[in-house]
């Protein structure tokens, strides 16, 4: 695995996050962004990761709006005879 502080490692990390977004997996992308930002990446790579994280946040918000509402139902368990 490439280290976070070399160019190939940064490209690999950006590619992994982009792949998550392309695969419609914004939560996975956000987890990777958080993980990679904790590593020693360059300020330029950190800015790109933050932009990808914002895109993933938007994707999650849009998905939440498309979800059907969940309504609670009341149910009482009957005791067996």
Number of C-alpha atoms within 10 A of each C-alpha: 6 12 14 20 13 12 14 13 15 22 13 15 23 20 12 16 24 21 15 18 20 11 11 14 16 26 16 16 26 23 14 20 24 13 11 19 18 11 12 14 20 15 10 10 20 19 13 14 25 16 13 20 23 15 17 25 16 13 16 17 12 11 11 11 9 9 8 7 8 6 6 6 6 5 6 6 5 6 5 4 3
